[in-house]
Amino acid sequence: MHSTNQNEKSIAILGAGPAGLMLGRLLDLSKIPFTIFERDTEPRNRQGSGTLDVHPGTGQLALKEAGLFPQFKELARFGVRNRFVDEKGKVLADVGGEGDEDRPEIDRLDLQRIIQETIPPGKIQWGSKVRDVGRNTNGAVEIHMADGKVESGFGLVVGADGAWSKVRNLFTSISPQYSGTTFLGTTILPGDEVYESADSLAARGNFLAIRGYQKIFLYYLGDRSYKIYVGSDLARNQKLDDALLSDPLEVWKSVFSSDFKEWSSTLTDLVSKSARGYGTWPFYHLPKEALSWDPVPGAALVGDAAHVTVPNGEGVNNAMFDSLELAQQIIKHWSGDLDQAVAEYEKTMIPRARRNLEDGEMMMKTLFGPDAPESLLQAFGFPVDGSG
């Protein structure tokens, strides 16, 4: 076992996603030393999860404070239309579109890249897979790496390591719970057999075909490709849900032959004729009681590590805003007590996180529940056209 002792006033950040990178960027602007530990082996090996909409009062504010809003605007897509249709392809509502400048979208990989490029060389330790995080005999937080190394001696260890955070166990024994909904995702590239059909339906925007628990989503990306996701509530059939672990494609063939048999072939062909491999994306969420903890010396949580929920449009925004508020408190308390910095940060983060989890619960009922999509459109006050 190898132990590396850092300066006690250095900050350890676990995870180089938008939250971890944003925290590093903001600390660097104030000359506060930090190290980001990231399990990906190098920047070019990073995987993206599609597109993100970035909101004015949270994600955009963090980017502005980080001095990165001009770079963001160069890559962002403004006026993106979200088209909601039923299982036959009948248009129910168009939301956003031309003139809607409040929530521009950007590819996740592009967002990470513009922040990552501002991080000084050597500050991100690539290929640093964390096994667990605990305390040594003196009570200090230490990071145990998968290769046997131990990183310790930090003034603060920040978990920005997502849904399965290794730092969260210092705060709560509660783990994320499976929502019952699982999606399969792949990419449709220009030249693929179904590309023209996807492009016609989504028109370089987002296209959401929904009927109850079943979904087919298309999202346009900056390289002209589309991300396609097909989802269902597999928890209603535990046999299928368990089988996903061994043979996901066979499971989805079974799901398609039953749950999607009434769907328009124009929509189902997007899935059945896609030429590329699919990845599995089960939705997990933390219950609100996971946010009840006593003060935890030497540690903090941001983003999904603190409040993961099902997709609700707020994830990356809350994550970057968490990092902004934590950075502000670290800067304020840098010459004093970093635990006090975390305590001040949590005064606003925890109520915001509870609201985020409540929003996730609402999305489970309205977007991922049996009455979707009408339940979603009604919940947000969108007019249901039905004439398309």
Buried (B, 14 or more C-beta within 10 A) or exposed (E): EEEEEBEEBBBBBBBBBBBBBBBBBBBBBEEBBBBBBBBBEEBEEBEBBBBBBBBEEBBBBBBBBBEBBEBBEEBBBBBBBBBBBBBEBBBBBBBBEEEBEEBBBBBBBBBBBBBBEBBEEEBBBBBBEBBEBBBEEEEBBBBBBEEEBBBBBBBBBBBBBBBEBBBBBBBBEBBBEBBBBBBBBBBBBEEBEBBEBBBEBBBEBBBBBBBBBBBBBBBBBBEEBBBBBBBBBBBEBEEBBEBBEEEBEEBBEBBBEEBBEEBBEBBBBBBEEBEEEBBBBBBBBBBBEBBEBEEBEBBBBBBBBBBBBBBBEBBBBBBBBBBBBBBBBBBEBBEEEBBEBBBBBBEEBBEBBBBBBEBBBBBBBBBBBEEBBBBBBEBEEBEEEEEE
